[in-house]
Amino acid sequence: MIDPVTGFRIPEEWLRRSARSDIRERIESGMWVLLSNGKVLRRGLTTGTTASAACKGAVLSLVKDVDEVDVWTPSGITVRVKVEACSGRCAAQKDAGDHSSDITHGMKIFASASPSERSELIAGEGIGKICRGGLSSDIGKPAISRSARAQIMRAIEEGVAEAGLSGAMVRLYVPDGRSIALRTLNPGVGVEGGISILGSTGFVEPWNEHLEDSISESLSVLDRVVATTGRTGLRYSRMLFPDHTAVLIGSKLDLLRMRAGRDTVLCGLPGLILRWAAPEILNGTGYATVAEMIEREPDHPAIARALEHLEEVLPGTRIVLINRDGSIYRDSGASA
């Protein structure tokens, strides 16, 4: 069975451990995540999905009162979202699911709509502006990612078609956005004046992806920890090791100083981990990348040498290398 949001192939053993008769239906809905111990967590909805619901509800309410709307998500799943909408105004409430520390949980996103010859989205109060390069849009533009904007415009057009209009001018705004944003990462990354409207899948995974303390401090005090190098590794680490605290370390592998006597795991895509363990891994192989080597020769001797060195550098730490679909490529503790 495949998780429709992440594309993760779920082992049958996980399904059996869940002991839920409706587990397959829950997974197919996209709203639930199954972990390796059989526990099921509820996904939340991104600001992009919530904003899409508000915009669609506002358009539909030009012709009728609305209390829920169907919203397409970038993962291809349609979700039903409760809204409060009448006379061209709509409010949708952000739902973080089982995410324990989503600052935007419960926040209301509003939209107002009026008939127009063509459809247009206007970012209003409480939506941040890009003030630094390298973010989701150009400097000076609203902090609405490309995937979220496409999702919102699709929702508006669906509302326009259902309402029998030529188009709609929709203004999106978040009255509490400025104050809420001060408690997010936005001020530090160059987004000012409000929240960001984001969401590459339309769903919020039910765990915190941001470190509250420094990496080295987190690694030094946790007794059951899985360190991971990137977002893909972080996502699957939480599913594979639900009893551990996942710590995103990025490329800072030199900080891996795991205290002896603890249950520690290093989990992530092979490229960065193997090249850190053996910087010369590609020398003389004819391969340009570790990913290419693994695809063509998954049992290449250079990979085995890198893993041996990695186990010497991190004695007692379980090494789990995963593929992009979440399947396990190598696991030093597989036979344990």
N, C-alpha and C positions, 0 to 999 in steps of 0.2 A: 504494500500500500504506500502511496506517495502523499506526503504533506503538500497540499496544493499551493501553499504560500511560499515555502522554502524550496520545494522540490526534493526534500529529504526522503529517501526510501526507508520506511519504517520497518524494522525487523518484526517478524511474526511473534517472536517471544515477547516483545514489548506489548503487543496487542493482548496477548494472553495474560500478562501481568496486570493489566488495567482492570480486569474483572468487571468491565462495564458492558452491558448488552448493546448499548448505543454508541460504542466507541468509534466505529467506522463512520457513522453518520456525523458525529461531532467533528472528526478530523476532516471529512469532506466539506464541512461548512466553512472551514478556514478559521473559525473562531476559537479553536482549541488546539493546544500543543500537548503531545504525548511525550513524556520523559522515559528514560530507560528503566526506571523503577516502577513504571505503570501509573505514576501520578499524572493527572491531567490539569493543565492550567489554561485559563481563559485569556485569549489575546484581547487587546484593546484596539481602538481605532485611532489612526493618525489625525493630526490637525488637517491634513489634506482631505481625508474622508469626511471629517466633521464639517469642514468648510463647504465641501461639495454638497452635503445634505442641506446645509443652510441655504445655499444658493438655489438649489433645485426647489426646495420648499418655498422660497420667496417667489420664484417664478410661477409655480403652480398655484400659489395662493392669490394670484391676480384674478383667477377665475373660480377658485373654490377654497374652502378651509382645508388645511392639511395637518395630520398628526403623525404621519410617518412617510418616508420616501425610500425608494430603492436606489442604491448608489453603486455604480460600478467601481471596482478598485483596480489598480495597476497590476495586481496578481491575477486578474481575470475573474475574480469572484464578485458577485453582487451581494451586497449586504443591505438589510433593512434597518433604517435609523429612525428613531423617534424624534419628532420636531414639534415646535409650536409655531404655526404659521397662519396668518390671515391678512388680507388686504395688502399684499405685496411685501410683508415683513416676516422674517422667520428667524428662530433661534434654535440652535442645535448644541447639545451638551457633550463635551469631550469625555469619552469613557476610556480609561486606561486599562480596563480588564483587571488581571491579577498582578499587574506591575505595581510593586509596593511603594515606589517613590517617584512616580510621574508627577512633576510639579504642575502640569497643565490639567490633571484629572479634575473633572467637574467644571472646568472653565466653559463659559458659553460663547459661542461664535455666532454672530448675527449677520444677516444679509437683508438688503432691501432691493426691490426690483421694480422696474417700470417698463412698459412696452416701448420698443424701439425698432427701427428698420433693420438693425443688425445687432448681434449680441456682443457685449463688451463687459469686461470685469474691471472694477475700480477698487484698489486697495485703500481702505480708509483707516480710521483711528485704531491704534493698538496693534497694527501690523508693522513690523520692523522694516527698516531700510538698510540696504547693503552699503557699508561704509569702508569696505576693504576688499581687495581683489581676491580671486580664487574661491569665491563662494558660489551660491546657487544661481546668481544672476549678476548683471553688471552693476558697478558702483552707482548708487543713487536710485536703483530700482527697488521695488518692494521685495521683501524676503519671502518669495514664493518660489519653490523649486520648480523645475521644468515638469517633472512628473506630476506634482500636485496641481500645477496650473492646467495641464492637459486633462487631468481628472475633473477639475472644477468646470472647465469649459464644456466637457462632455456632459456633465450633469446639467449645466445650464441649457445646452441644446436639447437634451432629453426633455427638460421641463418646457421649453419653448414649443417643441413638437406636440407634447401632450396637451398643452394649453391652447394650441391652435394659433400661435402668435408668429409674427415674422422674425422677431428677435426680442432681446431684453437687455436693458442696461442694469447691471447688478453691482451694487456696492457692498463690499465685504468689510466687516469691522469687528473689533474685539474690545469692548469697553474697558476690561481689566487687563488688556494686553501689555500696556506699558509697565505696570507694577509687577505683573507675573514674570515678564521677561527679565527683570532684575535678579530673579532667583534662578535663572537658567544660564547656559553657557553663552548666550548671545552677546552680552557686553564684552566678553573676552575674545570672541572670534570676529568682531567687527559688524555686528548687527545692532542697530540702535533704534530706540523708540517703540519697541514692541516685540511680539513673538514672531517666529518663523512659521510659515505654512509649508509643511514637509510631508514626505511619505512615498518611498519607492515601491512599497507593496500595498499600502493602504491600511496595514495593520501594525500595531505596537506589540512587540514581543514582551511576554510577561516577566521581564527581569530588567534590572538596571544595567545599562551599558556604560555608565560613567563612573570612574573611580571617585570616591568621596575623599580619600586620603592619597598621599603619594604612593607610587608603585612600590618603592622599597619598603615603606612602612607596612603596606598591606601584606606583602609577601612575608614579612618578618613575624607578624602576629597571628596569622591565620593557621589553624591546625589542619584543615582540609581545604586545599587550594588547587585550582587548575588555572595555570597561567597560559594565556593564549596571545597570539601575535597579531590578530586582525579581526575584523567584524565577522567574517565567515567562521573562523575558529571560535569566536565568542558565542555565536549563535548555537553552533552544534555542541560546544562544550557544555552549555547549560542543559542540553537535552541528553548528552551522553553521561554527564556526571552531576546529576541534580542535587547530590548531597554535599557537593563542594562549592566553595565560593569562587566564582570565575573572576579573574583579574586580567584586564586587557593591558598588555605590556608593550604592544607595538614592536618596534625594532630594538627596544632596549633590553636585549637578551643578556647583556652583561650584568644586569641587575638581578639575575636569577641566582640568588644565594639562599637556597631552601634550607631551613633549619632542620637538623637531623631529628628523626623520631616522629615525623609528621607524614600525613598522607598527601603527597604532592604529585601533580601531573603537569606535563607540558604538552599542550594540544594545539595543533594548527596546521595550516597548509605546509607542505614539505619544503618549498623553495627557500624561504627566509631561514627556517630552522636549520636545514642541512648546510646552507652556505655559511651560516654563523659557526656551525660545528666544524666545517672543513672548507675554508675560503677557496681552496684550490680544487674543489670537487669536480669542476668542469675541465680542468687542465688536461689536454691530450685526449679528451673524449670525443671531440668533434661536435659536441652539443653546445647550443647557445644559451640554453636555460635548463634549470633542474626539471621544470615541468616537461620539457621536451624529452629529456633523458628518461623520466619516469614513464611517459607515454609509450616510448619505443622500447626501452629496456628496463622494466620495473625492478629487475633483480641485478642491475649493474653493480659490479664490485665496488665502485666508488661510493655508492649509496651505503653499502654494508660497512665500509670503513668509516664513513661519516657518522653512522649510527653508533658504532663501537666507541668512537671518540666522544660522542655526545653522552653516552652512558658513563664514561670515565669522568667527564667534567661535572655531570649532575648525578652522582651516585645516589641511588635510592629513589630517584624521581622517575615515574612512569612516563615514557615518551609515546605519544599517540599522534601519528601523522594522518591527516584526513584529506580526502579528495573534495573538490568543490561541491559535490552533491551530498556531502556529509558522510559518505561511506568511509570506512577505515582502510587506509593504505598499509600502515605498519603500526603495530602496537607491541611495545616491549613487555607489557604485562598480560598479553593474550593468554598465555599458558599458566598464569598465576592462579 
